[in-house]
Structures are given as structure tokens and as C-alpha cells.
């Protein structure tokens, strides 16, 4: 797992972690042997973020892949004085008004009717800060289209 510093001129690895999986276990239903790490991927991410913040390298934003979009990671970034951009899985739930949030009325991000590059403010379920949600619509090489929801 690695963290890269990127700007228009350069991309530099600034933190790197070899993920070790010393624990073996058996899935009760399917029976294959699996391996696990002592630390979760999100735990490694937060550790690497701490390393990056403690370096003299100046940066303002942290970009997460979809697997790391978690409220605890968002909170860690904000406590570090940084901002984040993350891809969201379609099942994340959002309230578009404070009233809906307070009443527990959330909808899946995938159910929002947004066009390409349209942004809306809202609240993610389980995360107290207001966020900006943006949908990016793209065309794949095979001609099919996809959507990426960013926060």
C-alpha cells in the first residue's frame, strides 16, 4: 500500500507499507483458507496519513479510492487539517437537507438524480459534517457508460 504526493509536475511516493497477512483462518461456509493482517487496510491508511502529515511536505487534499471511503477515515483527515476527495460505493446513504438528516431520511447515493459534474450538498449517514457530492459520468472503451460518485 502506498501514498503518493502528486502535483502537475511530479508524483512521489511518500509513504509505503508492505501488508503482511500472518493470520490464517478458514471460512466456515466455503472452507478455503484465508489470510488476514494484524491491522486493517483502514488502519494502515490512517497510519500512513499520520506519516504524511508529520513530513514537511505541504499538501491540502487526500484522495481515497472507493475501499477507503469510511467515516473514520474522513474524520481523521479533517482532524489533520486536510480535506478529502473520495469515491463512494453506490450503497452510501445521503440526506440532502438538514431536516432529512435529523429525521433519519436518507437515500442511496446511486438513487440521486444528478447529471455529469453536478454537485449537491448533503450529509452522509454516519458522518456528521456536511459534504459536497459530485457525480462524474464517463464512457468506457466498450461504449458503455458508468458513473462515479465523489464526496
C-alpha positions as CSV (number, residue, x, y, z in Angstrom):
1,X,0.0,0.0,0.0
2,X,1.4,3.4,-0.8
3,X,0.7,7.1,-0.5
4,X,1.7,9.4,-3.4
5,X,2.3,13.1,-3.4
6,X,1.1,14.5,-6.7
7,X,1.1,17.8,-8.4
8,X,1.2,18.9,-12.0
9,X,4.9,18.3,-12.3
10,X,5.8,15.3,-10.1
11,X,4.4,12.2,-8.4
12,X,6.5,11.0,-5.5
13,X,5.8,8.0,-3.1
14,X,5.8,9.5,0.4
15,X,4.7,6.5,2.5
16,X,4.8,2.8,1.8
17,X,3.6,-0.3,3.7
18,X,4.1,-3.9,2.8
19,X,0.9,-5.6,4.0
20,X,1.7,-8.7,5.9
21,X,-1.1,-11.3,6.5
22,X,0.3,-13.8,9.1
23,X,-3.1,-15.0,10.4
24,X,-4.7,-17.9,8.6
25,X,-8.3,-18.9,9.1
26,X,-11.0,-21.0,7.4
27,X,-14.2,-19.6,6.1
28,X,-16.9,-21.8,7.7
29,X,-19.2,-21.8,4.7
30,X,-16.9,-22.3,1.8
31,X,-13.9,-23.8,3.6
32,X,-11.0,-22.2,1.8
33,X,-8.1,-21.0,3.9
34,X,-7.8,-17.2,4.0
35,X,-5.1,-14.9,5.4
36,X,-5.6,-11.7,7.5
37,X,-3.4,-8.8,8.6
38,X,-2.9,-7.7,12.1
39,X,-4.1,-4.2,11.0
40,X,-7.0,-3.4,8.7
41,X,-6.5,-1.5,5.5
42,X,-8.2,1.5,7.0
43,X,-5.8,1.3,10.0
44,X,-2.8,1.3,7.6
45,X,-4.3,4.3,5.7
46,X,-4.7,6.3,8.9
47,X,-1.1,5.4,10.0
48,X,0.2,6.5,6.6
49,X,-1.8,9.7,6.7
50,X,-0.1,10.5,10.1
51,X,3.3,9.9,8.5
52,X,2.4,12.2,5.6
53,X,1.1,15.0,7.9
54,X,4.3,14.8,10.0
55,X,6.5,15.2,6.9
56,X,7.5,18.7,5.9
57,X,5.7,18.1,2.6
58,X,2.8,20.6,2.1
59,X,-0.5,19.2,0.8
60,X,-4.2,20.1,1.3
61,X,-6.1,17.2,-0.1
62,X,-6.2,13.4,0.4
63,X,-7.7,11.3,-2.4
64,X,-9.2,8.0,-1.4
65,X,-10.1,5.0,-3.5
66,X,-13.6,3.6,-3.0
67,X,-12.4,0.9,-0.5
68,X,-11.2,3.6,1.9
69,X,-14.3,5.8,1.9
70,X,-15.2,5.4,5.6
71,X,-16.4,7.9,8.1
72,X,-13.5,7.3,10.5
73,X,-11.0,8.0,7.6
74,X,-12.9,11.2,6.7
75,X,-12.8,12.3,10.4
76,X,-9.1,11.5,10.6
77,X,-8.3,13.6,7.6
78,X,-10.3,16.6,8.9
79,X,-8.7,16.4,12.3
80,X,-5.3,16.6,10.5
81,X,-6.4,19.9,9.0
82,X,-6.7,18.5,5.5
83,X,-9.6,18.0,3.0
84,X,-10.6,14.8,1.3
85,X,-12.0,13.6,-2.0
86,X,-13.3,10.0,-2.1
87,X,-15.2,7.7,-4.5
88,X,-18.3,6.3,-2.8
89,X,-19.9,2.9,-3.2
90,X,-23.5,3.2,-4.6
91,X,-24.9,2.0,-1.3
92,X,-23.7,5.0,0.8
93,X,-26.8,6.9,2.1
94,X,-27.2,10.6,2.0
95,X,-29.7,13.2,3.2
96,X,-29.9,16.4,1.1
97,X,-31.3,18.6,3.8
98,X,-30.5,19.1,7.5
99,X,-34.1,18.3,8.3
100,X,-34.0,15.0,6.4
101,X,-30.7,14.1,8.3
102,X,-32.3,14.9,11.6
103,X,-35.3,12.8,10.9
104,X,-33.2,9.9,9.6
105,X,-34.5,10.2,6.0
106,X,-31.6,9.0,3.8
107,X,-31.4,7.7,0.2
108,X,-28.8,5.7,-1.6
109,X,-26.2,7.9,-3.5
110,X,-27.0,5.8,-6.6
111,X,-30.6,6.9,-6.4
112,X,-29.8,10.6,-6.6
113,X,-30.7,12.1,-10.0
114,X,-27.6,14.0,-10.9
115,X,-26.0,14.8,-14.3
116,X,-22.3,14.8,-15.1
117,X,-20.4,17.2,-12.9
118,X,-23.5,18.2,-11.0
119,X,-22.8,18.9,-7.3
120,X,-25.1,18.9,-4.3
121,X,-24.6,19.5,-0.6
122,X,-25.7,16.8,1.8
123,X,-24.9,14.6,4.8
124,X,-23.6,11.1,4.6
125,X,-25.2,8.6,7.0
126,X,-22.8,8.1,9.9
127,X,-20.7,11.2,9.2
128,X,-21.7,14.5,10.9
129,X,-20.1,17.0,8.6
130,X,-21.9,18.5,5.6
131,X,-20.3,17.3,2.3
132,X,-20.3,18.2,-1.3
133,X,-21.3,15.3,-3.6
134,X,-20.4,15.2,-7.3
135,X,-21.3,12.7,-9.9
136,X,-19.0,12.0,-12.8
137,X,-20.4,10.2,-15.8
138,X,-17.9,8.5,-18.2
139,X,-17.8,6.3,-21.3
140,X,-15.9,3.1,-21.1
141,X,-13.8,1.7,-24.0
142,X,-16.6,-0.7,-24.9
143,X,-19.0,2.2,-25.3
144,X,-20.9,1.6,-22.1
145,X,-21.3,4.3,-19.6
146,X,-20.6,4.4,-15.9
147,X,-21.0,6.8,-13.0
148,X,-18.6,7.7,-10.2
149,X,-20.0,9.4,-7.1
150,X,-17.4,11.6,-5.3
151,X,-17.5,13.3,-1.9
